[in-house]
């Protein structure tokens, strides 16, 4: 079953886009977008090293990120709504000490 890939709010989408455009390498920007859309086909790519279920989940605004995918030095934090078949993209973060903090 195919999932829709979406942002829970316009402000989260704007923050995501803003950080994405600040990435200096276009090929990394393209790779991040490509990996996000792949989540629509397989939101839990078990067995792939870049995928990880977050334990404990990370609070982002009023949402909870259950999963992350790794793309180069960046992390995409997201959640999956199986009932409605939606992958909610919650944050794009640069890997570092505050990657999994609010």
Residue pairs with C-beta under 8 A, 6 or more apart in sequence:
1 85
2 40
2 41
2 85
3 39
3 40
3 41
3 43
3 80
3 85
3 86
3 87
4 40
4 85
4 86
4 87
5 36
5 37
5 39
5 40
5 86
5 87
5 89
6 86
6 87
6 88
6 89
7 13
7 16
7 88
7 89
7 90
8 63
8 88
8 90
9 61
12 60
12 61
12 63
12 89
12 90
12 91
13 89
15 91
16 89
16 91
16 92
19 92
19 93
19 94
20 29
20 32
20 33
20 92
21 29
23 29
23 32
23 74
28 71
28 72
28 74
31 71
31 72
32 71
32 74
32 76
32 92
35 50
35 69
35 71
35 76
36 76
36 89
38 45
39 45
39 69
39 78
39 87
40 87
43 67
43 78
43 80
43 87
44 51
44 53
44 67
44 80
45 51
45 69
49 70
50 69
50 70
50 71
51 67
51 68
51 69
51 70
52 67
52 68
52 69
52 70
53 66
53 67
54 65
54 66
54 67
54 68
54 77
54 100
57 64
57 65
57 66
58 64
58 65
58 77
58 100
58 101
58 102
59 65
59 102
60 77
60 90
60 91
60 102
61 90
61 102
63 79
63 88
63 90
64 79
65 77
65 78
65 79
65 90
65 91
66 78
66 79
66 80
67 77
67 78
67 79
67 80
68 75
68 76
68 77
68 78
69 75
69 76
69 78
70 95
73 94
73 95
74 92
74 93
74 94
74 95
75 92
75 93
75 94
75 95
75 99
76 89
76 91
76 92
76 93
77 90
77 91
77 92
77 93
77 100
78 87
78 88
78 89
78 90
79 87
79 88
79 90
80 86
80 87
80 88
81 87
81 88
93 99
93 100
